[in-house]
C-alpha cells in the first residue's frame, strides 16, 4: 500500500510535469504568436504608410495634371485671343489698303495730268516765244515789252 501513494505521487508529479511542459509549450507558442503578430502588425503598418505615400503621390500628380491642364487651357485662350487680334489687325489693314488704293490711283492720275499740263505749257511757251519773236508787236499793244533802256 506504500506503493500506491508513491505511485500516485509519481503519477501526480508526472501529470504536473506534463502540465508544466504543456504550459511552457503554450507560453512559447504564445510568445511566438505575439512576435509574429507584432511583425505582421509592423509589416501592415509599413504597407499602410507606403500606401498613403503612394496615394499622396497620386494626389500630387493629379493636382499637377490639373494645374498643367489649366495652364494649357489658359495658353489656348491666349492663342485664340491673339489669333482674333491678328485677324482684326489684318482686316483693319485691308480696309486701310482698300481706302488708300483709289487715293493712290488718283494721285498717279493727277501727277500724270500735271506732267502733261507742264509739257503743254512748255510747248505753248515755246510756241509763243517763237511766234512773238518773228512778229512785231504794235507799240500800242498791252503785250508789248517795253524797253526800259534809254535810246
MARTI-437257 format. One line per field, with one value per atom (N, C-alpha, C, O): residue number from 0; z, x, y; atom name; residue in one letter. Coordinates in Angstrom, 3 decimals, decimal comma. Layout:
<recs>
num: [NUM_...]
Z: [Z_...]
X: [X_...]
Y: [Y_...]
atome: [CA_...]
residu: [A_...]
</recs>
This chain:
<recs>
num: [0_0_0_0_1_1_1_1_2_2_2_2_3_3_3_3_4_4_4_4_5_5_5_5_6_6_6_6_7_7_7_7_8_8_8_8_9_9_9_9_10_10_10_10_11_11_11_11_12_12_12_12_13_13_13_13_14_14_14_14_15_15_15_15_16_16_16_16_17_17_17_17_18_18_18_18_19_19_19_19_20_20_20_20_21_21_21_21_22_22_22_22_23_23_23_23_24_24_24_24_25_25_25_25_26_26_26_26_27_27_27_27_28_28_28_28_29_29_29_29_30_30_30_30_31_31_31_31_32_32_32_32_33_33_33_33_34_34_34_34_35_35_35_35_36_36_36_36_37_37_37_37_38_38_38_38_39_39_39_39_40_40_40_40_41_41_41_41_42_42_42_42_43_43_43_43_44_44_44_44_45_45_45_45_46_46_46_46_47_47_47_47_48_48_48_48_49_49_49_49_50_50_50_50_51_51_51_51_52_52_52_52_53_53_53_53_54_54_54_54_55_55_55_55_56_56_56_56_57_57_57_57_58_58_58_58_59_59_59_59_60_60_60_60_61_61_61_61_62_62_62_62_63_63_63_63_64_64_64_64_65_65_65_65_66_66_66_66_67_67_67_67_68_68_68_68_69_69_69_69_70_70_70_70_71_71_71_71_72_72_72_72_73_73_73_73_74_74_74_74_75_75_75_75_76_76_76_76_77_77_77_77_78_78_78_78_79_79_79_79_80_80_80_80_81_81_81_81_82_82_82_82_83_83_83_83_84_84_84_84_85_85_85_85_86_86_86_86_87_87_87_87_88_88_88_88_89_89_89_89_90_90_90_90_91_91_91_91_92_92_92_92_93_93_93_93_94_94_94_94_95_95_95_95_96_96_96_96_97_97_97_97_98_98_98_98_99_99_99_99_100_100_100_100_101_101_101_101_102_102_102_102_103_103_103_103_104_104_104_104_105_105_105_105_106_106_106_106_107_107_107_107_108_108_108_108_109_109_109_109_110_110_110_110_111_111_111_111_112_112_112_112_113_113_113_113_114_114_114_114_115_115_115_115_116_116_116_116_117_117_117_117_118_118_118_118_119_119_119_119_120_120_120_120_121_121_121_121_122_122_122_122_123_123_123_123_124_124_124_124_125_125_125_125_126_126_126_126_127_127_127_127_128_128_128_128_129_129_129_129_130_130_130_130_131_131_131_131_132_132_132_132_133_133_133_133_134_134_134_134_135_135_135_135_136_136_136_136_137_137_137_137_138_138_138_138_139_139_139_139_140_140_140_140_141_141_141_141_142_142_142_142_143_143_143_143_144_144_144_144_145_145_145_145_146_146_146_146_147_147_147_147_148_148_148_148_149_149_149_149_150_150_150_150]
Z: [0,000_0,000_0,000_-0,408_0,501_0,423_-1,021_-1,378_-1,774_-3,183_-3,859_-4,811_-3,421_-4,059_-3,894_-4,877_-2,685_-2,618_-3,368_-3,966_-3,354_-4,095_-5,584_-6,361_-5,945_-7,358_-7,699_-8,764_-6,831_-7,060_-7,101_-7,906_-6,208_-6,189_-7,473_-8,064_-7,873_-9,120_-10,295_-11,200_-10,243_-11,322_-11,286_-12,334_-10,098_-9,960_-10,392_-11,033_-10,038_-10,450_-11,961_-12,598_-12,511_-13,970_-14,639_-15,645_-14,049_-14,598_-14,491_-15,436_-13,363_-13,175_-14,123_-14,718_-14,259_-15,172_-16,594_-17,351_-16,927_-18,274_-18,467_-19,525_-17,426_-17,500_-17,581_-18,353_-16,833_-16,850_-18,228_-18,779_-18,777_-20,111_-21,151_-22,057_-20,983_-21,918_-21,774_-22,777_-20,560_-20,323_-20,871_-21,446_-20,685_-21,248_-22,766_-23,423_-23,300_-24,759_-25,240_-26,222_-24,534_-24,906_-24,702_-25,509_-23,613_-23,367_-24,480_-24,947_-24,916_-26,025_-27,323_-28,079_-27,564_-28,777_-28,703_-29,703_-27,501_-27,327_-27,602_-28,250_-27,103_-27,354_-28,835_-29,400_-29,462_-30,914_-31,672_-32,603_-31,262_-31,914_-31,705_-32,614_-30,506_-30,227_-31,096_-31,635_-31,232_-32,074_-33,526_-34,222_-33,975_-35,354_-35,553_-36,588_-34,572_-34,658_-34,727_-35,542_-33,881_-33,898_-35,250_-35,820_-35,753_-37,047_-38,155_-39,008_-38,145_-39,154_-39,001_-39,987_-37,730_-37,487_-38,034_-38,663_-37,798_-38,329_-39,860_-40,489_-40,463_-41,927_-42,466_-43,459_-41,784_-42,217_-42,079_-42,966_-40,962_-40,768_-41,841_-42,360_-42,166_-43,211_-44,571_-45,353_-44,848_-46,098_-46,132_-47,167_-44,985_-44,901_-45,139_-45,848_-44,541_-44,730_-46,193_-46,767_-46,793_-48,218_-49,105_-50,099_-48,735_-49,493_-49,393_-50,379_-48,185_-48,008_-48,792_-49,407_-48,768_-49,551_-51,032_-51,757_-51,470_-52,875_-53,205_-54,244_-52,310_-52,531_-52,575_-53,414_-51,645_-51,637_-52,949_-53,531_-53,410_-54,690_-55,850_-56,734_-55,829_-56,883_-56,828_-57,860_-55,609_-55,468_-55,950_-56,633_-55,596_-56,059_-57,581_-58,240_-58,128_-59,590_-60,237_-61,275_-59,626_-60,162_-60,108_-61,050_-58,985_-58,862_-59,899_-60,519_-60,083_-61,106_-62,495_-63,336_-62,716_-64,002_-64,214_-65,296_-63,167_-63,275_-63,512_-64,324_-62,793_-62,981_-64,394_-65,029_-64,880_-66,255_-67,255_-68,244_-66,996_-67,884_-67,907_-68,970_-66,724_-66,662_-67,393_-68,094_-67,219_-67,895_-69,409_-70,138_-69,879_-71,323_-71,808_-72,869_-71,028_-71,409_-71,455_-72,372_-70,464_-70,453_-71,688_-72,333_-72,015_-73,198_-74,466_-75,380_-74,525_-75,689_-75,832_-76,936_-74,694_-74,735_-75,232_-76,022_-74,758_-75,204_-76,697_-77,400_-77,182_-78,607_-79,423_-80,448_-78,960_-79,666_-79,676_-80,697_-78,528_-78,454_-79,385_-80,057_-79,430_-80,311_-81,777_-82,608_-82,085_-83,462_-83,839_-84,958_-82,894_-83,148_-83,356_-84,255_-82,511_-82,668_-84,018_-84,694_-84,399_-85,676_-86,830_-87,758_-86,764_-87,814_-87,868_-88,947_-86,693_-86,653_-87,255_-88,003_-86,923_-87,477_-88,990_-89,723_-89,450_-90,901_-91,592_-92,692_-90,942_-91,519_-91,575_-92,575_-90,483_-90,489_-91,572_-92,282_-91,692_-92,704_-94,103_-94,955_-94,338_-95,646_-95,910_-97,023_-94,880_-95,052_-95,404_-96,296_-94,707_-94,992_-96,414_-97,150_-96,801_-98,160_-99,194_-100,231_-98,888_-99,812_-99,920_-100,991_-98,810_-98,852_-99,534_-100,224_-99,343_-99,928_-101,420_-102,147_-101,883_-103,287_-104,249_-105,145_-104,091_-105,015_-104,872_-105,854_-103,632_-103,439_-104,153_-104,778_-104,059_-104,748_-106,270_-106,992_-106,730_-108,176_-108,625_-109,687_-107,797_-108,120_-108,122_-108,993_-107,147_-107,089_-108,350_-108,906_-108,799_-110,020_-111,207_-112,029_-111,300_-112,419_-112,361_-113,387_-111,147_-111,021_-111,409_-112,062_-111,003_-111,394_-112,919_-113,537_-113,499_-114,961_-115,633_-116,613_-115,092_-115,653_-115,497_-116,427_-114,314_-114,085_-115,066_-115,667_-115,221_-116,155_-117,577_-118,322_-117,942_-119,274_-119,458_-120,497_-118,386_-118,458_-118,518_-119,249_-117,735_-117,768_-119,152_-119,646_-119,772_-121,134_-122,116_-122,972_-121,976_-122,874_-122,646_-123,596_-121,348_-121,045_-121,638_-122,220_-121,486_-122,037_-123,551_-124,142_-124,169_-125,628_-126,048_-127,012_-125,308_-125,638_-125,421_-126,217_-124,358_-124,132_-125,270_-125,768_-125,660_-126,745_-128,032_-128,756_-128,297_-129,499_-129,402_-130,383_-128,198_-128,016_-128,208_-128,832_-127,679_-127,840_-129,308_-129,820_-129,970_-131,395_-132,178_-133,097_-131,809_-132,522_-132,298_-133,245_-131,064_-130,768_-131,292_-131,604_-131,381_-131,873_-133,351_-133,800_-134,121_-135,560_-135,944_-137,104_-135,119_-135,484_-134,624_-133,517_-135,125_-134,391_-133,713_-134,278_-132,475_-131,700_-131,801_-131,568_-132,150_-132,259_-130,951_-129,878_-131,043_-129,848_-128,932_-127,752_-129,422_-128,584_-127,919_-127,098_-128,228_-127,688_-126,219_-125,829_-125,417_-123,998_-123,784_-122,705_-124,788_-124,666_-125,075_-124,995_-125,505_-125,958_-124,743_-123,724_-124,852_-123,780_-123,994_-125,072_-123,000_-123,096_-122,685_-121,664_-123,490_-123,208_-122,283_-122,633_-121,136_-120,162_-120,348_-119,618_-121,329_-121,570_-122,322_-123,107_-122,085_-122,807_-124,192_-124,404_-125,213_-126,596_-126,855_-127,973]
X: [0,808_0,000_0,862_0,448_2,142_3,061_3,337_3,674_3,197_3,459_2,395_2,705_1,224_0,136_0,293_0,152_0,579_0,725_1,949_1,933_2,973_4,141_3,874_4,359_3,116_2,731_1,825_1,966_0,918_0,017_0,805_0,547_1,767_2,596_3,410_3,545_3,918_4,679_3,797_4,188_2,627_1,677_1,291_1,172_1,098_0,737_1,899_1,705_3,124_4,304_4,431_4,723_4,211_4,280_3,222_3,466_2,060_0,944_1,276_1,037_1,820_2,187_3,312_3,303_4,280_5,389_4,883_5,315_3,965_3,399_2,614_2,665_1,893_1,107_2,050_1,784_3,110_4,081_4,732_4,934_5,057_5,670_4,700_5,072_3,426_2,412_2,236_2,115_2,222_2,084_3,306_3,175_4,481_5,678_5,600_5,940_5,141_4,990_3,976_4,207_2,854_1,825_2,334_2,051_3,092_3,664_4,641_4,647_5,473_6,420_5,680_6,046_4,615_3,811_3,133_3,028_2,675_2,033_3,024_2,683_4,254_5,280_5,627_5,796_5,730_5,990_4,862_5,101_3,615_2,462_2,483_2,142_2,884_2,950_4,018_3,809_5,185_6,251_5,781_5,974_5,154_4,639_3,583_3,560_2,714_1,664_2,296_1,887_3,287_3,966_4,646_4,585_5,306_5,976_4,956_5,193_3,838_2,795_2,154_1,822_1,985_1,441_2,397_1,958_3,709_4,704_4,676_4,729_4,592_4,530_3,272_3,321_2,135_0,884_0,971_0,537_1,536_1,693_2,615_2,353_3,678_4,598_3,899_4,089_3,079_2,307_1,307_1,121_0,658_-0,282_0,439_-0,065_1,622_2,405_2,794_2,664_3,278_3,668_2,454_2,551_1,312_0,083_-0,315_-0,734_-0,180_-0,513_0,452_0,039_1,745_2,734_2,374_2,455_1,978_1,594_0,351_0,291_-0,642_-1,865_-1,549_-2,070_-0,675_-0,274_0,416_0,158_1,297_1,984_1,002_1,121_0,019_-1,001_-1,808_-2,109_-2,158_-2,939_-2,129_-2,660_-0,851_0,004_0,134_0,082_0,303_0,400_-0,897_-0,882_-2,022_-3,323_-3,462_-3,955_-3,018_-3,089_-2,185_-2,572_-0,979_-0,078_-0,692_-0,572_-1,351_-2,016_-3,114_-3,235_-3,914_-4,985_-4,401_-4,919_-3,312_-2,668_-2,126_-2,268_-1,504_-0,966_-2,101_-1,982_-3,193_-4,354_-4,907_-5,241_-5,001_-5,475_-4,512_-4,933_-3,217_-2,213_-2,340_-2,242_-2,557_-2,727_-3,990_-3,991_-5,067_-6,314_-6,110_-6,589_-5,397_-5,116_-4,311_-4,610_-3,298_-2,475_-3,314_-3,163_-4,203_-5,082_-5,966_-6,180_-6,476_-7,310_-6,496_-6,983_-5,243_-4,384_-4,108_-4,101_-3,881_-3,621_-4,850_-4,730_-6,027_-7,266_-7,429_-7,793_-7,156_-7,270_-6,262_-6,598_-5,035_-4,014_-4,393_-4,182_-4,954_-5,392_-6,519_-6,561_-7,427_-8,519_-7,959_-8,390_-6,990_-6,355_-5,657_-5,730_-4,988_-4,281_-5,277_-5,045_-6,380_-7,391_-7,989_-8,230_-8,226_-8,767_-7,762_-8,142_-6,473_-5,444_-5,349_-5,214_-5,419_-5,372_-6,581_-6,468_-7,727_-8,948_-8,815_-9,171_-8,296_-8,100_-7,093_-7,285_-6,040_-5,020_-5,619_-5,332_-6,456_-7,095_-8,014_-8,054_-8,752_-9,634_-8,822_-9,202_-7,707_-6,859_-6,323_-6,330_-5,850_-5,326_-6,426_-6,193_-7,638_-8,756_-9,090_-9,471_-8,948_-9,211_-8,071_-8,306_-6,832_-5,671_-5,551_-5,072_-5,972_-5,778_-6,378_-5,676_-7,651_-8,181_-7,470_-7,296_-7,059_-6,351_-5,003_-4,610_-4,298_-3,007_-3,198_-2,425_-4,247_-4,527_-4,854_-4,419_-5,628_-5,963_-4,706_-4,544_-3,809_-2,563_-1,733_-1,158_-1,671_-0,914_-1,536_-0,824_-2,871_-3,545_-3,273_-3,012_-3,334_-3,093_-1,658_-1,420_-0,706_0,689_0,845_1,524_0,194_0,272_-0,349_0,187_-1,496_-2,139_-1,245_-1,109_-0,633_0,247_1,424_1,767_2,041_3,164_2,716_3,422_1,520_1,006_0,757_1,069_0,173_-0,084_1,230_1,345_2,232_3,526_4,158_4,767_4,001_4,543_3,810_4,428_2,472_1,688_2,061_2,216_2,208_2,570_3,937_4,126_4,890_6,234_6,155_6,814_5,350_5,206_4,559_4,988_3,520_2,850_3,780_3,772_4,584_5,540_6,556_6,916_7,003_7,979_7,362_7,987_6,142_5,454_5,202_5,337_4,833_4,559_5,832_5,815_6,941_8,209_8,592_9,046_8,409_8,740_7,821_8,257_6,549_5,584_5,868_5,859_6,117_6,380_7,747_7,953_8,649_9,968_9,941_10,787_9,043_9,006_8,071_8,090_7,318_6,394_6,610_7,142_6,207_6,364_5,054_3,966_5,227_4,030_3,846_4,786_2,632_2,401_2,724_2,579_3,154_3,581_2,410_2,612_1,240_0,072_-0,422_-1,338_0,128_-0,331_0,057_1,176_-0,881_-0,566_0,441_1,024_0,650_1,588_2,993_3,910_3,155_4,465_5,352_4,926_6,565_7,550_8,191_8,714_8,160_8,758_10,207_10,572_10,980_12,422_12,645_12,359_13,140_13,354_14,713_15,077_15,486_16,809_16,650_15,716_17,539_17,498_18,044_18,956_17,449_17,973_19,167_19,682]
Y: [-1,167_0,000_1,245_2,330_1,029_2,153_2,484_3,613_1,549_1,676_2,532_3,247_2,480_3,189_4,697_5,424_5,198_6,628_7,093_8,169_6,336_6,778_6,720_7,542_5,759_5,682_6,848_7,450_7,169_8,274_9,572_10,466_9,636_10,824_10,913_11,985_9,838_9,780_10,149_10,886_9,624_9,908_11,389_12,025_11,932_13,335_14,204_15,237_13,783_14,533_14,500_15,512_13,351_13,187_14,053_14,718_14,018_14,806_16,294_17,045_16,727_18,134_18,512_19,590_17,616_17,882_18,025_18,894_17,153_17,197_18,495_19,122_18,874_20,109_21,313_22,234_21,335_22,413_22,478_23,560_21,314_21,280_21,825_22,571_21,419_21,909_23,422_24,125_23,920_25,356_26,110_27,191_25,527_26,152_26,166_27,150_25,039_24,956_25,990_26,695_26,067_27,043_28,471_29,356_28,692_30,007_30,366_31,505_29,404_29,634_29,930_30,830_29,139_29,379_30,745_31,455_31,101_32,400_33,532_34,522_33,377_34,387_34,444_35,525_33,272_33,241_33,920_34,689_33,629_34,245_35,755_36,511_36,202_37,638_38,293_39,380_37,612_38,140_38,188_39,184_37,083_37,031_38,108_38,774_38,279_39,303_40,687_41,514_40,947_42,244_42,472_43,561_41,398_41,508_41,795_42,650_41,092_41,298_42,679_43,337_43,109_44,449_45,507_46,469_45,338_46,277_46,268_47,325_45,062_44,950_45,636_46,361_45,390_46,023_47,548_48,283_48,014_49,458_50,047_51,133_49,340_49,799_49,831_50,762_48,794_48,779_49,925_50,565_50,185_51,309_52,632_53,503_52,776_54,003_54,163_55,244_53,063_53,122_53,397_54,116_52,817_53,061_54,531_55,137_55,103_56,516_57,401_58,384_57,049_57,800_57,719_58,711_56,528_56,346_57,173_57,829_57,136_57,932_59,421_60,155_59,860_61,272_61,629_62,683_60,736_60,969_61,043_61,891_60,128_60,147_61,434_62,035_61,854_63,088_64,289_65,165_64,330_65,431_65,397_66,435_64,198_64,074_64,523_65,185_64,163_64,581_66,103_66,724_66,703_68,161_68,831_69,821_68,285_68,844_68,705_69,596_67,572_67,358_68,403_68,978_68,641_69,639_71,036_71,802_71,360_72,658_72,793_73,838_71,726_71,751_71,889_72,612_71,200_71,277_72,704_73,228_73,330_74,722_75,652_76,572_75,401_76,239_76,096_77,083_74,879_74,657_75,358_75,981_75,255_75,929_77,439_78,106_77,979_79,420_79,813_80,817_79,028_79,321_79,216_80,026_78,214_78,084_79,326_79,827_79,813_81,020_82,213_83,022_82,314_83,408_83,308_84,318_82,086_81,893_82,297_82,968_81,883_82,237_83,758_84,341_84,401_85,858_86,530_87,505_86,020_86,593_86,394_87,277_85,226_84,984_85,953_86,464_86,196_87,135_88,547_89,269_88,932_90,245_90,340_91,366_89,276_89,261_89,416_90,191_88,676_88,781_90,187_90,728_90,770_92,128_93,113_94,014_92,934_93,817_93,643_94,623_92,412_92,167_92,789_93,331_92,708_93,300_94,822_95,447_95,419_96,880_97,266_98,254_96,497_96,781_96,705_97,546_95,688_95,551_96,743_97,266_97,169_98,326_99,571_100,330_99,781_100,945_100,860_101,846_99,654_99,482_99,730_100,350_99,231_99,445_100,936_101,408_101,684_103,119_103,868_104,861_103,397_104,077_103,838_104,708_102,690_102,328_103,358_103,826_103,723_104,731_106,083_106,805_106,421_107,687_107,665_108,650_106,543_106,426_106,475_107,106_105,792_105,819_107,249_107,694_107,957_109,338_110,205_111,061_109,987_110,741_110,498_111,434_109,247_108,934_109,654_110,231_109,622_110,320_111,817_112,444_112,397_113,838_114,195_115,212_113,351_113,602_113,527_114,347_112,517_112,382_113,608_114,127_114,070_115,254_116,480_117,275_116,633_117,769_117,738_118,756_116,553_116,440_116,773_117,452_116,280_116,561_118,063_118,646_118,679_120,124_120,901_121,885_120,448_121,121_121,016_121,964_119,837_119,667_120,586_121,219_120,647_121,514_122,975_123,742_123,357_124,737_125,068_126,136_124,142_124,380_124,512_125,366_123,667_123,715_125,043_125,677_125,449_126,712_127,896_128,834_127,874_128,955_129,000_130,067_127,824_127,771_128,319_129,094_127,908_128,393_129,899_130,631_130,342_131,769_132,561_133,623_132,061_132,749_132,779_133,802_131,672_131,617_132,540_133,232_132,544_133,375_134,854_135,641_135,230_136,635_137,078_138,251_136,151_136,506_136,831_137,605_136,302_136,528_137,645_138,058_138,122_139,200_140,411_140,325_141,497_142,743_143,038_142,931_143,414_143,726_145,226_145,986_145,662_147,109_147,796_147,212_149,014_149,743_150,024_150,309_149,957_150,209_148,933_149,000_147,809_146,523_146,407_146,742_145,929_145,745_144,616_144,507_143,784_142,661_143,028_142,210_144,231_144,647_144,822_145,367_144,367_144,508_145,845_146,125_146,656_147,964_147,884_147,303_148,468_148,513_149,680_150,825_149,402_150,482_151,103_152,024_150,610_151,214_152,514_152,682_153,408_154,704_154,513_153,715_155,300_155,219_156,035_156,038]
atome: [N_CA_C_O_N_CA_C_O_N_CA_C_O_N_CA_C_O_N_CA_C_O_N_CA_C_O_N_CA_C_O_N_CA_C_O_N_CA_C_O_N_CA_C_O_N_CA_C_O_N_CA_C_O_N_CA_C_O_N_CA_C_O_N_CA_C_O_N_CA_C_O_N_CA_C_O_N_CA_C_O_N_CA_C_O_N_CA_C_O_N_CA_C_O_N_CA_C_O_N_CA_C_O_N_CA_C_O_N_CA_C_O_N_CA_C_O_N_CA_C_O_N_CA_C_O_N_CA_C_O_N_CA_C_O_N_CA_C_O_N_CA_C_O_N_CA_C_O_N_CA_C_O_N_CA_C_O_N_CA_C_O_N_CA_C_O_N_CA_C_O_N_CA_C_O_N_CA_C_O_N_CA_C_O_N_CA_C_O_N_CA_C_O_N_CA_C_O_N_CA_C_O_N_CA_C_O_N_CA_C_O_N_CA_C_O_N_CA_C_O_N_CA_C_O_N_CA_C_O_N_CA_C_O_N_CA_C_O_N_CA_C_O_N_CA_C_O_N_CA_C_O_N_CA_C_O_N_CA_C_O_N_CA_C_O_N_CA_C_O_N_CA_C_O_N_CA_C_O_N_CA_C_O_N_CA_C_O_N_CA_C_O_N_CA_C_O_N_CA_C_O_N_CA_C_O_N_CA_C_O_N_CA_C_O_N_CA_C_O_N_CA_C_O_N_CA_C_O_N_CA_C_O_N_CA_C_O_N_CA_C_O_N_CA_C_O_N_CA_C_O_N_CA_C_O_N_CA_C_O_N_CA_C_O_N_CA_C_O_N_CA_C_O_N_CA_C_O_N_CA_C_O_N_CA_C_O_N_CA_C_O_N_CA_C_O_N_CA_C_O_N_CA_C_O_N_CA_C_O_N_CA_C_O_N_CA_C_O_N_CA_C_O_N_CA_C_O_N_CA_C_O_N_CA_C_O_N_CA_C_O_N_CA_C_O_N_CA_C_O_N_CA_C_O_N_CA_C_O_N_CA_C_O_N_CA_C_O_N_CA_C_O_N_CA_C_O_N_CA_C_O_N_CA_C_O_N_CA_C_O_N_CA_C_O_N_CA_C_O_N_CA_C_O_N_CA_C_O_N_CA_C_O_N_CA_C_O_N_CA_C_O_N_CA_C_O_N_CA_C_O_N_CA_C_O_N_CA_C_O_N_CA_C_O_N_CA_C_O_N_CA_C_O_N_CA_C_O_N_CA_C_O_N_CA_C_O_N_CA_C_O_N_CA_C_O_N_CA_C_O_N_CA_C_O_N_CA_C_O_N_CA_C_O_N_CA_C_O_N_CA_C_O_N_CA_C_O_N_CA_C_O_N_CA_C_O_N_CA_C_O_N_CA_C_O_N_CA_C_O_N_CA_C_O_N_CA_C_O_N_CA_C_O_N_CA_C_O_N_CA_C_O_N_CA_C_O_N_CA_C_O_N_CA_C_O_N_CA_C_O_N_CA_C_O_N_CA_C_O]
residu: [X_X_X_X_X_X_X_X_X_X_X_X_X_X_X_X_X_X_X_X_X_X_X_X_X_X_X_X_X_X_X_X_X_X_X_X_X_X_X_X_X_X_X_X_X_X_X_X_X_X_X_X_X_X_X_X_X_X_X_X_X_X_X_X_X_X_X_X_X_X_X_X_X_X_X_X_X_X_X_X_X_X_X_X_X_X_X_X_X_X_X_X_X_X_X_X_X_X_X_X_X_X_X_X_X_X_X_X_X_X_X_X_X_X_X_X_X_X_X_X_X_X_X_X_X_X_X_X_X_X_X_X_X_X_X_X_X_X_X_X_X_X_X_X_X_X_X_X_X_X_X_X_X_X_X_X_X_X_X_X_X_X_X_X_X_X_X_X_X_X_X_X_X_X_X_X_X_X_X_X_X_X_X_X_X_X_X_X_X_X_X_X_X_X_X_X_X_X_X_X_X_X_X_X_X_X_X_X_X_X_X_X_X_X_X_X_X_X_X_X_X_X_X_X_X_X_X_X_X_X_X_X_X_X_X_X_X_X_X_X_X_X_X_X_X_X_X_X_X_X_X_X_X_X_X_X_X_X_X_X_X_X_X_X_X_X_X_X_X_X_X_X_X_X_X_X_X_X_X_X_X_X_X_X_X_X_X_X_X_X_X_X_X_X_X_X_X_X_X_X_X_X_X_X_X_X_X_X_X_X_X_X_X_X_X_X_X_X_X_X_X_X_X_X_X_X_X_X_X_X_X_X_X_X_X_X_X_X_X_X_X_X_X_X_X_X_X_X_X_X_X_X_X_X_X_X_X_X_X_X_X_X_X_X_X_X_X_X_X_X_X_X_X_X_X_X_X_X_X_X_X_X_X_X_X_X_X_X_X_X_X_X_X_X_X_X_X_X_X_X_X_X_X_X_X_X_X_X_X_X_X_X_X_X_X_X_X_X_X_X_X_X_X_X_X_X_X_X_X_X_X_X_X_X_X_X_X_X_X_X_X_X_X_X_X_X_X_X_X_X_X_X_X_X_X_X_X_X_X_X_X_X_X_X_X_X_X_X_X_X_X_X_X_X_X_X_X_X_X_X_X_X_X_X_X_X_X_X_X_X_X_X_X_X_X_X_X_X_X_X_X_X_X_X_X_X_X_X_X_X_X_X_X_X_X_X_X_X_X_X_X_X_X_X_X_X_X_X_X_X_X_X_X_X_X_X_X_X_X_X_X_X_X_X_X_X_X_X_X_X_X_X_X_X_X_X_X_X_X_X_X_X_X_X_X_X_X_X_X_X_X_X_X_X_X_X_X_X_X_X_X_X_X_X_X_X_X_X_X_X_X_X_X_X_X_X_X_X_X_X_X_X_X_X]
</recs>
